[in-house]
């Protein structure tokens, strides 16, 4: 990020990371509200921040018990995500996660 936009260094902070994560949660709540029964929601970000990635996915799954992770074949070079001592998001599937609505 900083390599592409030198000005990004000036506004980055832990508080900004949380602001971005909160924005992601609001976006996902809106997407969830529009997701039909049996629909699929794909969540993908352009950040390395666990707060916007793994932690946001954990939050979404805890907030909505009718969602579940679906396996997606991993393309070359993608990893399962950063664990940082947290429970694995999905030890079977890959990134980006897709959520299926069952109710």
C-alpha angles and dihedrals in degrees: 000000000000092000091057097041118027090187089063090076091065096058100035116111138137087261090055090051089054090047090054092047090051089051090052090052091051091049091049092048089054092047091048091052089056096043111111123217108282090016126136127231118195115201118198130159138188095224137090091214114124087205090064096035124031096013092049091050091050089050092050093050092048092048095049118038091185091068125086134178116256124207116252122186111252118239118220114290099016120124132204091252138260115307102191091184092306126123113275113265093223120341092197107046134046146235131321098044122222122203125211119205111222101181 
